[in-house]
Amino acid sequence: MLAATTERLARIHRVQVERDRWPDFAAFDASRYSLALRREAARQWARRACAEHGSIHQFSAVMHGLCEARVGLELLGALARLITDEVRHAELCAAMAVALLPEGGEPELFAWPTPDAPWHDAPGPEQPQALLAWAADAILIACCLGETISRPMYEALIVVTTDPVAEQVVRQILRDEHLHAAFGWDALALLLPALEPAGRAQVQERLRRALGGFEATTACGYTIDEVAGRAITVERGEAANLGLLTSEQYAMIFFATIEQEIFPALHALGLDPAAAWAGRPGRAAP
């Protein structure tokens, strides 16, 4: 993922990607931390790099679909910014993972798979309603859900991370996350009124399945009953932290974001998040 290209392409890339002062990864002092701590942190940063790489793939597919649907150029321009941001995020996370293990090893951490979109290919422009419904589905998953959930995760990382290089990486990513979620909600609000009833029903069904999928991948095996009524504890401790959250923190942030941010926003768009949540795949039997 960090392989070099040509000098000219590298310059083009840097102009677009390094908008903020780039973290000085060479300044990271691995000798300050145990190998066990650095390995665990590298695993989480590598997973984030994979997720950000997947977002590049997803947003690129959405860009193609929206071009086919002949949406307005301002919508396409905003989406183009998101794609560039995700390239930055993937590079930041990957570079942090590499910096954590300067002695090498751990090849499985860096054997990142090719991204796979959580939806089928977009229909052609000869099916305008199907294409708009596809785009609404994709934006719902990639931006409204994925980016809204991602933002408070990075906000928590700002609190707990003690190393200055890792903290700078988190801050650079967090600067973009609120824009990505806002794009999703605004774009979905534009697309939903253009859908016929069958298309809206498709989005509602996609929401049901997507909520189950995000719970399976983000809640780390916790159920909502296990964290209900409990306050989230995210604080900087005395021990070194290189950008790590616990499984419980991931789960509690996920469920809180679903309840406090995502459900109200979906309801405001005329969707039924309560019904989707109740019928999500993998939910515990009552």
ABEGO torsion letter per residue (X at the ends): XABBBBAAAAAAAAAAABABBBBBAAABBAAABBAAAAAAAAAAAAAAAAAAAAAAAAAAAAAAAAAAAGBBAAAAAAAAAAAAAAAAAAAAAAAAAAAABAAEEGAAAABBBBBBBABBBBBBAABAAAAAAAAAAAAAAAAAAAAAAAAAAAAAAAAABABAAAAAAAAAAAAAAAAAAAAAAAAAAAAAAABBAAAAAAAAAAAAAAAAAAAAAAAGGBBAAAABGBBBBBBBBABBBAGBBBAAAAAAAAAAAAAAAAAAAAAAAGBBAAAAAAABBGBBBX
